[in-house]
C-alpha cells in the first residue's frame, strides 16, 4: 500500500546484504578449529587463499542471481574473514523486497551444495570482529534531480524523529551489532554525515559533491525483513 501511494515519487532501493559462511559445526568457514584467524585488516575486498574464504560459493550465487533475473549489482569480501556482501538494486518499490528475498533463498540453496551454512546473524562472533548489516540505500526522484541534497536533508530530519521506531523493525539482535564500534553508530543515538561509516545515515562522498543522489541507512541488520525496512523508510 505504501509503495503504491508513493509510486509517482519513484522510490529506488539498493540493498547491501552481508552474511557469514559457517561450517556444519557452526564455526566460521575456513577459520582454525577452536581458534581464530589473524585480526581484521587484510580481509575486506581481499584476495588470496587465506584472506577470501569461500569465494566459490559467492561467485556461484552471483551467477545464479544473474541467471534468474535477480538485479544483483556487486559483491565483495567483508571485514571479518568468511563474511561477504552482495548488493541488489537499484530496485523500485516493492520489487526491492522481492529481489532480496529470492537472492537469500538462492544463497542458502547454493551454500548447501558446498556443505556450508549461511548465517544472517548480525553479530555471529562476539569481540573484536565486525557484525553483519543490510545497509539500505534509498532515493526519490526529487533526491536524484539537481540540488536533490535538499530533499535528502529533509528526509534525514524525518528519519531522526522516528529513530526508535525504525530500530524496532530493523532486525533481531541488532543491539549486539550497533555498538558505536566496528563501523556502526550506537543504537541509542542518531547521527548523519558525509562519507561517515560510523553514522546512522551516510551521505556518500560523491552525493555530497554532486549535491544530489541518495542516502544510505546503515542501521538495518543482516537478518532484517526487507519488506518491513523498505516500507517504514517510505512511510517516514
LODO-572459 format. One record per residue: residue in one letter; y, x, z of N, C-alpha, C in turn. Coordinates in steps of 0.1 Angstrom, whole numbers. Each point is the difference from the previous one (the first is absolute). Layout:
N
<sevo "A" <Y X Z> <Y X Z> <Y X Z>>
...
This chain:
236
<sevo "X" <-12 8 0> <12 -8 0> <13 9 0>>
<sevo "X" <0 10 9> <11 9 1> <3 7 -14>>
<sevo "X" <-11 4 -6> <1 7 -13> <5 -9 -11>>
<sevo "X" <-4 -12 0> <5 -10 -10> <15 -2 2>>
<sevo "X" <4 -1 13> <14 -3 3> <9 11 -5>>
<sevo "X" <-5 12 0> <9 11 -4> <-3 6 -13>>
<sevo "X" <-8 -7 -8> <-4 6 -13> <12 4 -9>>
<sevo "X" <11 -7 1> <12 3 -8> <6 14 4>>
<sevo "X" <-4 5 12> <6 13 5> <-10 11 -4>>
<sevo "X" <-11 -3 -6> <-10 10 -4> <-3 10 10>>
<sevo "X" <-7 -4 11> <-4 10 11> <-11 9 -5>>
<sevo "X" <3 13 0> <-10 10 -4> <-5 7 12>>
<sevo "X" <-13 3 0> <-6 8 11> <-8 11 -5>>
<sevo "X" <1 11 7> <-9 12 -3> <-6 3 14>>
<sevo "X" <-13 0 0> <-7 1 13> <-8 13 0>>
<sevo "X" <2 8 11> <-7 13 2> <-11 -1 10>>
<sevo "X" <-12 -1 -5> <-11 -2 9> <-6 14 5>>
<sevo "X" <1 3 13> <-7 12 5> <-13 -5 7>>
<sevo "X" <-9 10 0> <-14 -3 5> <-6 13 4>>
<sevo "X" <-11 -1 8> <-7 12 4> <-15 -1 -4>>
<sevo "X" <-5 10 -6> <-15 0 -3> <-7 6 12>>
<sevo "X" <-11 -8 4> <-8 4 11> <-15 2 -4>>
<sevo "X" <-7 9 6> <-14 1 -2> <-7 -13 7>>
<sevo "X" <-13 -1 -3> <-7 -11 6> <0 0 15>>
<sevo "X" <2 12 6> <1 1 15> <14 -4 6>>
<sevo "X" <9 -3 -9> <13 -4 5> <10 12 1>>
<sevo "X" <-4 12 -2> <8 12 0> <7 2 -14>>
<sevo "X" <12 4 0> <6 2 -14> <-8 8 -9>>
<sevo "X" <0 -4 -13> <-8 6 -10> <4 15 -2>>
<sevo "X" <-10 9 0> <3 14 -2> <5 8 12>>
<sevo "X" <2 -7 12> <4 7 12> <-12 6 6>>
<sevo "X" <2 12 7> <-12 6 7> <-5 -10 11>>
<sevo "X" <-13 -1 0> <-6 -10 10> <3 5 14>>
<sevo "X" <6 -10 8> <3 3 14> <12 9 1>>
<sevo "X" <7 3 -11> <11 9 0> <12 -5 -8>>
<sevo "X" <9 9 -2> <12 -4 -7> <4 10 -11>>
<sevo "X" <6 -4 -11> <4 9 -11> <13 8 5>>
<sevo "X" <5 8 -9> <13 7 3> <11 -11 2>>
<sevo "X" <10 3 7> <11 -9 2> <6 -5 -13>>
<sevo "X" <7 -11 1> <7 -6 -12> <10 10 -5>>
<sevo "X" <2 -1 -14> <10 9 -6> <-4 1 -15>>
<sevo "X" <-13 6 -2> <-3 2 -14> <-7 -12 -8>>
<sevo "X" <-2 -11 7> <-8 -10 -5> <8 -10 -9>>
<sevo "X" <12 -3 3> <9 -10 -7> <1 4 -14>>
<sevo "X" <-4 -8 -10> <0 3 -14> <-8 13 -3>>
<sevo "X" <-9 3 9> <-7 13 -1> <-11 0 -11>>
<sevo "X" <-4 13 -4> <-11 2 -9> <-9 11 6>>
<sevo "X" <-12 -1 -4> <-10 10 5> <-11 -7 8>>
<sevo "X" <-11 6 1> <-12 -6 6> <2 -2 15>>
<sevo "X" <8 8 7> <2 -1 14> <13 -8 4>>
<sevo "X" <8 -4 -10> <12 -8 2> <-2 -14 -4>>
<sevo "X" <-6 -2 -12> <-1 -14 -6> <-15 -5 2>>
<sevo "X" <-2 -8 10> <-13 -4 4> <-3 -14 -5>>
<sevo "X" <-8 -1 -11> <-4 -13 -5> <7 -4 -13>>
<sevo "X" <5 10 -7> <7 -4 -12> <-8 -8 -11>>
<sevo "X" <-13 3 0> <-9 -7 -10> <2 -15 2>>
<sevo "X" <0 -4 13> <1 -15 3> <13 -5 -4>>
<sevo "X" <11 8 3> <13 -5 -4> <2 -2 -15>>
<sevo "X" <-6 9 -8> <2 -1 -14> <-9 -11 -6>>
<sevo "X" <-12 -1 6> <-8 -11 -5> <6 -14 3>>
<sevo "X" <7 -1 11> <7 -12 4> <12 -2 -9>>
<sevo "X" <7 10 -4> <11 -1 -9> <-4 -5 -13>>
<sevo "X" <-11 5 -5> <-5 -4 -14> <-4 -15 1>>
<sevo "X" <-7 -3 11> <-5 -14 1> <12 -10 1>>
<sevo "X" <11 4 7> <12 -9 0> <6 -1 -14>>
<sevo "X" <1 11 -7> <6 -1 -14> <-9 -9 -9>>
<sevo "X" <-13 2 2> <-10 -8 -8> <1 -15 2>>
<sevo "X" <3 -3 13> <0 -15 4> <14 -6 -2>>
<sevo "X" <10 8 -3> <13 -5 -2> <9 0 12>>
<sevo "X" <-5 7 11> <9 1 12> <11 10 -4>>
<sevo "X" <12 -4 4> <12 8 -4> <2 12 9>>
<sevo "X" <-10 9 0> <0 12 8> <9 10 -7>>
<sevo "X" <9 7 8> <10 8 -6> <1 14 5>>
<sevo "X" <-9 4 9> <1 14 6> <-10 1 11>>
<sevo "X" <-3 13 3> <-9 3 11> <4 14 5>>
<sevo "X" <-3 3 13> <2 13 5> <-8 2 13>>
<sevo "X" <-3 13 3> <-6 3 13> <10 -1 10>>
<sevo "X" <-4 -5 12> <10 -2 11> <1 11 10>>
<sevo "X" <8 -2 10> <3 11 10> <-13 4 8>>
<sevo "X" <-7 -10 4> <-13 3 8> <-11 3 -10>>
<sevo "X" <-8 10 2> <-12 2 -9> <-9 -12 0>>
<sevo "X" <-5 -3 -12> <-9 -12 -2> <8 -13 -1>>
<sevo "X" <13 1 1> <9 -12 -1> <7 1 -14>>
<sevo "X" <0 -12 -7> <5 -1 -13> <9 -12 -2>>
<sevo "X" <7 0 -11> <9 -12 -3> <0 -3 -15>>
<sevo "X" <1 -12 -3> <2 -4 -14> <11 -11 1>>
<sevo "X" <7 -1 -12> <11 -9 -1> <-3 -11 -10>>
<sevo "X" <3 -13 4> <-1 -11 -10> <13 -6 -2>>
<sevo "X" <4 -2 -13> <12 -6 -3> <7 8 -11>>
<sevo "X" <13 -4 -4> <6 -12 6> <-7 -13 -4>>
<sevo "X" <-1 -9 9> <-5 -13 -2> <10 -11 4>>
<sevo "X" <-1 -11 -6> <10 -11 2> <-6 -11 9>>
<sevo "X" <7 -2 11> <-3 -12 9> <-14 1 5>>
<sevo "X" <-8 -11 -1> <-13 -1 6> <-10 9 -6>>
<sevo "X" <3 5 -12> <-9 9 -7> <-2 13 8>>
<sevo "X" <10 4 8> <-2 12 8> <-11 -1 10>>
<sevo "X" <-1 -11 7> <-11 -2 9> <-14 -1 -7>>
<sevo "X" <0 -7 -11> <-13 -1 -8> <-5 14 -4>>
<sevo "X" <10 7 -6> <-4 14 -5> <-5 9 11>>
<sevo "X" <7 0 11> <-4 9 11> <-14 -5 5>>
<sevo "X" <-2 -13 2> <-13 -5 5> <-12 5 -8>>
<sevo "X" <2 -2 -14> <-11 4 -9> <-2 15 1>>
<sevo "X" <11 8 1> <-1 15 0> <-8 4 13>>
<sevo "X" <3 -7 11> <-7 4 12> <-15 -3 -1>>
<sevo "X" <-4 -11 -6> <-14 -3 -2> <-6 10 -9>>
<sevo "X" <6 4 -11> <-6 10 -8> <-1 14 7>>
<sevo "X" <9 3 9> <-1 13 7> <-12 0 9>>
<sevo "X" <-2 -11 8> <-12 -1 9> <-13 0 -8>>
<sevo "X" <0 -6 -12> <-12 -1 -8> <-3 13 -6>>
<sevo "X" <10 8 -4> <-3 13 -6> <-4 10 10>>
<sevo "X" <7 0 12> <-3 9 10> <-15 -2 5>>
<sevo "X" <-4 -12 -1> <-14 -4 4> <-10 8 -9>>
<sevo "X" <4 1 -13> <-9 7 -10> <-2 15 5>>
<sevo "X" <10 5 6> <0 14 5> <-6 2 14>>
<sevo "X" <-3 -11 6> <-5 0 14> <11 3 10>>
<sevo "X" <12 -4 -3> <12 3 8> <7 -13 4>>
<sevo "X" <5 0 12> <7 -12 5> <15 2 -2>>
<sevo "X" <7 -12 -1> <15 0 -1> <5 -6 12>>
<sevo "X" <10 7 7> <6 -6 11> <15 -3 -3>>
<sevo "X" <4 -12 4> <14 -4 -1> <6 0 14>>
<sevo "X" <-6 7 9> <5 1 14> <14 7 -1>>
<sevo "X" <11 -5 6> <13 7 -1> <0 13 8>>
<sevo "X" <-9 2 9> <0 13 7> <-15 4 3>>
<sevo "X" <-7 4 -10> <-14 2 1> <-4 12 10>>
<sevo "X" <8 10 1> <-2 11 8> <12 2 10>>
<sevo "X" <-2 -1 13> <12 2 9> <4 14 0>>
<sevo "X" <12 2 5> <5 14 1> <10 4 -11>>
<sevo "X" <0 13 -3> <10 5 -10> <-5 -1 -14>>
<sevo "X" <-3 -13 -4> <-4 -3 -14> <8 -12 -4>>
<sevo "X" <3 0 -13> <8 -11 -5> <-8 -13 0>>
<sevo "X" <7 -11 2> <-6 -13 -1> <0 -5 -15>>
<sevo "X" <-5 -12 -2> <0 -5 -14> <8 -13 -1>>
<sevo "X" <8 -1 -10> <9 -11 -2> <-2 -7 -13>>
<sevo "X" <8 -10 -2> <0 -7 -13> <15 -3 -4>>
<sevo "X" <7 11 -2> <14 -1 -4> <2 -10 -11>>
<sevo "X" <10 -8 2> <3 -11 -10> <14 1 -6>>
<sevo "X" <0 3 -13> <13 2 -7> <4 -14 -6>>
<sevo "X" <12 -3 2> <5 -13 -4> <14 0 -7>>
<sevo "X" <1 -8 -10> <13 -2 -6> <2 -14 -6>>
<sevo "X" <12 -4 -1> <3 -12 -7> <8 4 -13>>
<sevo "X" <2 -9 -9> <8 2 -12> <14 6 4>>
<sevo "X" <6 -6 10> <14 5 4> <-1 14 5>>
<sevo "X" <-10 4 6> <-1 14 6> <-2 10 -12>>
<sevo "X" <-7 -4 -11> <-2 9 -11> <11 1 -9>>
<sevo "X" <10 -9 0> <11 1 -9> <11 9 6>>
<sevo "X" <10 4 -9> <10 9 5> <7 -4 13>>
<sevo "X" <2 10 9> <5 -2 13> <-9 -9 9>>
<sevo "X" <-13 0 -3> <-9 -8 7> <-2 5 15>>
<sevo "X" <6 11 3> <-1 6 13> <6 -10 10>>
<sevo "X" <10 -8 -4> <6 -10 9> <-11 -10 4>>
<sevo "X" <-7 -5 -10> <-11 -10 3> <-11 6 9>>
<sevo "X" <-2 13 -2> <-10 8 8> <5 0 14>>
<sevo "X" <12 4 2> <6 1 14> <0 -14 7>>
<sevo "X" <3 -10 -8> <-1 -14 6> <-14 -3 5>>
<sevo "X" <-9 3 -9> <-14 -3 3> <-5 8 13>>
<sevo "X" <5 12 1> <-4 8 12> <6 -6 13>>
<sevo "X" <12 -5 -1> <7 -7 11> <-9 -12 5>>
<sevo "X" <-5 -7 -10> <-8 -12 3> <-14 4 6>>
<sevo "X" <-5 11 -5> <-13 5 5> <1 5 14>>
<sevo "X" <11 6 4> <3 5 13> <-1 -11 10>>
<sevo "X" <6 -12 -3> <1 -11 9> <-14 -6 3>>
<sevo "X" <-10 2 -9> <-13 -6 1> <-11 11 2>>
<sevo "X" <4 11 6> <-9 11 1> <-13 -4 8>>
<sevo "X" <1 -6 11> <-11 -3 8> <-10 -10 -7>>
<sevo "X" <6 -10 -7> <-8 -10 -7> <-8 7 -11>>
<sevo "X" <6 9 -7> <-7 8 -10> <-11 8 5>>
<sevo "X" <3 7 11> <-11 8 7> <-12 -8 3>>
<sevo "X" <3 -13 4> <-11 -9 4> <-10 -3 -11>>
<sevo "X" <4 2 -13> <-9 -3 -11> <-3 12 -8>>
<sevo "X" <3 12 5> <-1 12 -8> <-13 8 3>>
<sevo "X" <-10 -6 7> <-13 6 2> <-3 3 15>>
<sevo "X" <-13 0 2> <-5 1 14> <-1 15 4>>
<sevo "X" <3 3 12> <-1 14 5> <11 9 -6>>
<sevo "X" <11 -6 -5> <11 7 -6> <8 8 10>>
<sevo "X" <-1 -4 13> <8 7 10> <-6 14 3>>
<sevo "X" <-13 2 -4> <-6 13 1> <6 10 -10>>
<sevo "X" <4 -6 -11> <6 8 -12> <15 2 1>>
<sevo "X" <7 -11 3> <15 0 0> <5 6 14>>
<sevo "X" <-1 13 1> <4 6 13> <13 7 -1>>
<sevo "X" <6 2 -12> <12 8 -2> <-4 14 -4>>
<sevo "X" <-13 3 0> <-5 13 -5> <-8 -2 -13>>
<sevo "X" <-4 11 -6> <-8 0 -12> <5 -9 -11>>
<sevo "X" <13 2 -3> <7 -7 -11> <1 -15 3>>
<sevo "X" <2 -4 12> <2 -15 3> <12 -2 8>>
<sevo "X" <5 -12 0> <10 -4 10> <-7 -7 12>>
<sevo "X" <6 1 11> <-6 -7 12> <0 -15 -2>>
<sevo "X" <-11 -6 4> <-3 -14 -2> <11 -9 6>>
<sevo "X" <6 5 11> <10 -8 7> <15 2 -5>>
<sevo "X" <1 9 -10> <14 2 -5> <0 -2 -15>>
<sevo "X" <12 -5 -4> <2 -2 -15> <10 10 -4>>
<sevo "X" <-3 8 -11> <10 8 -6> <-2 1 -15>>
<sevo "X" <10 4 -7> <0 1 -14> <7 13 -4>>
<sevo "X" <-4 6 -11> <7 12 -5> <-5 4 -14>>
<sevo "X" <8 9 -6> <-3 5 -13> <-9 12 1>>
<sevo "X" <-11 -1 -7> <-10 11 -1> <-6 3 14>>
<sevo "X" <0 -9 9> <-4 3 14> <-14 -6 2>>
<sevo "X" <-10 9 2> <-14 -5 2> <-2 -5 14>>
<sevo "X" <10 3 9> <-1 -5 14> <7 -13 2>>
<sevo "X" <3 -7 -11> <7 -13 1> <-9 -12 -1>>
<sevo "X" <5 -11 5> <-8 -13 -2> <1 -3 -15>>
<sevo "X" <13 0 -5> <2 -2 -14> <6 12 -7>>
<sevo "X" <-6 5 -10> <5 12 -7> <7 -4 -13>>
<sevo "X" <12 5 -3> <6 -1 -13> <-4 13 -7>>
<sevo "X" <-8 0 -11> <-3 12 -7> <13 8 -4>>
<sevo "X" <-1 13 -1> <11 8 -3> <6 -4 -14>>
<sevo "X" <-9 -2 -9> <5 -4 -14> <8 -13 0>>
<sevo "X" <-5 -9 9> <7 -13 1> <14 2 6>>
<sevo "X" <1 9 10> <13 3 6> <10 6 -11>>
<sevo "X" <-6 8 -9> <9 6 -10> <3 -10 -11>>
<sevo "X" <-9 -8 -4> <2 -10 -11> <8 -12 4>>
<sevo "X" <0 -2 14> <7 -12 5> <-7 -13 -4>>
<sevo "X" <-13 1 -3> <-8 -12 -3> <-15 4 0>>
<sevo "X" <-8 -10 1> <-15 2 0> <-7 -8 10>>
<sevo "X" <-6 6 10> <-9 -7 9> <1 5 14>>
<sevo "X" <-6 -6 10> <-2 5 14> <-15 1 3>>
<sevo "X" <-3 9 9> <-14 2 4> <-1 -4 15>>
<sevo "X" <-8 -10 3> <-3 -4 13> <-13 8 5>>
<sevo "X" <3 10 9> <-11 9 4> <-8 -5 12>>
<sevo "X" <3 -12 5> <-6 -5 12> <-14 -6 -2>>
<sevo "X" <-4 -6 -11> <-13 -6 -1> <-11 10 2>>
<sevo "X" <-11 -4 7> <-12 8 3> <-9 -1 -12>>
<sevo "X" <-9 10 -1> <-10 1 -11> <-9 -13 0>>
<sevo "X" <-2 -6 12> <-9 -12 0> <7 -13 -1>>
<sevo "X" <13 0 -4> <8 -12 -1> <-5 -10 -11>>
<sevo "X" <4 -12 2> <-3 -11 -10> <11 1 -10>>
<sevo "X" <-2 4 -12> <11 2 -10> <7 -14 -3>>
<sevo "X" <-7 -11 1> <6 -13 -2> <10 -3 11>>
<sevo "X" <-3 3 12> <9 -2 11> <12 9 0>>
<sevo "X" <-2 12 -4> <11 10 -1> <10 -4 -11>>
<sevo "X" <-5 -3 -12> <9 -3 -11> <7 -13 3>>
<sevo "X" <-7 -9 6> <5 -14 4> <12 2 9>>
<sevo "X" <-2 7 11> <11 1 10> <12 8 -5>>
<sevo "X" <-2 10 -8> <11 7 -6> <9 -9 -9>>
<sevo "X" <-7 -8 -8> <7 -9 -9> <8 -11 9>>
<sevo "X" <-7 -5 10> <7 -10 9> <12 5 7>>
<sevo "X" <-1 13 5> <11 6 7> <11 3 -9>>
